[in-house]
Structure formats: C-alpha cells, structure tokens
Amino acid sequence: VVFYFLLIRPQQKKARQQQEFLNSLKKGQEVITNGGIIGRITGLTDNVVTMEIADGIRVKVNRSSIMMSAAEAKKQANAPAQRNPSGG
C-alpha cells in the first residue's frame, strides 16, 4: 500500500495531467517538444501537430512528443532551485 502511494499514484497523476495538456493544445500556442524544439502550433489533428519553428518553416510532430508550453518552461526556468534537504 505504501508503495502505491509513494510511487504509482504520483506517476498516474502526472500522466493524467500530461494527457489533459495534450488534449488542450490550440493553434497559436507556443510549445516545446521532448527533443527541445520550440515552435508555434499552426495545425492540429488527432495525432499530429504542425508547428512553425521559424518564418515559413513548418514541421509535423506526433502530438505525444509535445512536452510543455513555452510559458510553463519559462515559469520553471525562473523558479528558484529547490534545495535537497538531505544535503545533496
């Protein structure tokens, strides 16, 4: 039971949040892929996202490869680093 609450439940929650994020993607949103490519969404289908990564340069990526919105990445980058209480 302890194993479930410490390991499995947090992973399920994170997976659910990621799926909700992927379902909420919209045209015009700036996102980052798992590979680190930053672009603005120009088209969406059930499984494919078309992103403009530079003027006139569009790429198609699998929807599941979108990691986060660029705004969220900026928030995380600006957040102060949390110190590990165990000294590490």
C-alpha positions in Angstrom: 0.0 0.0 0.0 2.8 2.4 0.9 4.5 1.6 -2.5 1.3 2.5 -4.3 1.0 6.0 -2.6 4.7 6.8 -2.9 5.4 5.6 -6.5 2.4 4.6 -8.6 -0.1 7.3 -7.6 2.1 10.3 -8.3 3.1 8.8 -11.7 -0.6 8.3 -12.6 -1.4 11.9 -11.6 1.5 13.2 -13.8 0.4 11.1 -16.8 -3.2 12.3 -16.4 -2.0 16.0 -16.3 0.1 15.5 -19.4 -2.8 13.9 -21.3 -5.0 16.8 -20.3 -2.4 19.3 -21.5 -2.1 17.4 -24.9 -5.9 17.5 -25.2 -6.0 21.2 -24.6 -3.5 22.2 -27.3 -4.6 25.1 -29.6 -3.5 26.8 -32.7 -1.2 29.7 -31.9 0.2 28.2 -28.7 3.9 28.1 -28.3 5.2 24.7 -27.2 8.4 22.7 -26.6 8.9 19.1 -27.9 10.6 16.3 -26.0 13.6 16.9 -28.3 13.8 20.6 -27.3 12.3 22.1 -30.5 10.3 25.3 -29.8 7.6 26.3 -32.1 4.1 27.8 -32.5 1.2 25.4 -33.3 -0.3 26.1 -36.8 -2.3 22.9 -37.2 -3.7 20.0 -35.2 -5.2 16.6 -35.9 -5.9 13.7 -33.5 -2.2 12.5 -33.6 -0.2 15.2 -35.4 0.8 18.7 -34.5 2.1 21.1 -37.2 4.5 23.6 -35.7 6.2 26.7 -37.2 9.7 26.7 -35.8 10.9 29.7 -37.9 9.4 32.0 -40.5 8.0 29.7 -43.2 9.5 26.5 -41.7 6.9 24.1 -40.5 7.4 20.6 -39.1 4.9 17.9 -38.2 5.4 16.1 -34.9 3.5 13.4 -33.1 1.1 15.0 -30.5 2.6 12.9 -27.7 6.1 14.4 -28.4 4.9 17.8 -27.1 6.4 18.2 -23.6 5.0 21.5 -22.3 4.0 25.0 -23.2 6.8 27.5 -23.6 5.1 29.7 -21.0 5.4 26.8 -18.5 9.1 26.3 -19.4 9.8 29.9 -18.7 8.0 29.6 -15.3 10.1 26.6 -14.4 13.3 28.3 -15.5 12.6 31.4 -13.4 11.6 29.4 -10.3 14.3 29.3 -7.6 16.0 25.9 -7.5 14.7 23.8 -4.6 17.4 22.6 -2.3 17.5 18.9 -1.4 17.0 18.7 2.4 19.3 15.7 2.6 22.3 17.9 1.7 22.6 16.9 -2.0 
